[in-house]
Amino acid sequence: MLSKEKLARINELAKKSKSSGLSIEEAKEQSALRKEYLETFRATMRDTIESVKVIDPSGNDVTPEKVQQAKKGKFLN
């Protein structure tokens, strides 16, 4: 998870971009922060999906095969 300071900086740069524009250094910083944010988001989402177990009303495990394989691969690494 990104720190509150980094999230605040992302928002600050976005507001400045809309109002007065960014310098080259600020644009590079914004790009790097966005990339870090997306990597963190994707990793968190992947972990969440891989930890899901789907059970039907009859009590049977109907977790998609792709999720089961991803879960097995994660534990083998």
C-alpha positions in Angstrom: 0.0 0.0 0.0 1.2 3.5 -0.8 1.9 5.9 2.0 -0.5 8.7 2.7 2.2 11.2 1.7 2.6 9.6 -1.8 -1.2 9.5 -2.3 -1.4 13.1 -1.3 1.4 14.0 -3.7 -0.4 12.2 -6.5 -3.5 14.2 -5.9 -1.5 17.4 -5.5 0.2 16.9 -8.9 -3.1 16.0 -10.5 -4.7 19.2 -9.3 -1.7 21.3 -10.4 -1.7 19.6 -13.8 -5.3 20.6 -14.3 -4.9 24.2 -13.1 -1.5 25.5 -14.2 0.4 22.6 -15.8 3.4 20.6 -14.6 7.1 21.2 -15.1 9.1 18.4 -16.8 10.4 17.2 -13.4 6.9 17.2 -11.9 5.5 15.3 -14.9 8.3 12.6 -14.4 7.5 12.4 -10.7 3.8 12.1 -11.4 4.4 9.3 -13.9 6.6 7.4 -11.5 4.1 7.8 -8.7 1.2 6.6 -10.9 3.3 3.6 -12.0 4.0 2.7 -8.4 0.3 3.1 -7.5 -0.8 0.8 -10.3 1.7 -1.9 -9.5 0.6 -1.8 -5.8 -3.1 -1.9 -6.8 -2.6 -4.8 -9.2 -0.6 -6.8 -6.7 -3.3 -6.3 -4.0 -6.1 -7.2 -6.5 -4.2 -10.3 -7.6 -3.8 -11.4 -3.9 -7.4 -10.8 -3.2 -8.6 -12.8 -6.3 -6.3 -15.7 -5.5 -7.5 -15.9 -2.0 -11.2 -16.2 -3.0 -13.0 -19.5 -2.6 -16.4 -19.8 -4.3 -19.0 -22.1 -2.8 -22.4 -22.8 -4.4 -25.6 -23.1 -2.4 -25.1 -26.9 -2.1 -21.7 -26.4 -0.4 -19.6 -27.4 -3.4 -16.4 -25.6 -4.2 -16.9 -24.0 -7.6 -13.8 -21.8 -7.6 -12.7 -21.2 -11.2 -9.9 -23.5 -12.3 -7.7 -20.6 -13.3 -7.9 -19.2 -9.8 -7.1 -22.6 -8.3 -4.1 -22.9 -10.5 -2.9 -19.4 -9.6 -3.3 -20.3 -5.9 -1.3 -23.5 -6.4 1.5 -21.8 -8.3 1.7 -19.1 -5.7 2.4 -21.6 -2.9 4.9 -23.5 -5.0 7.1 -20.5 -5.6 
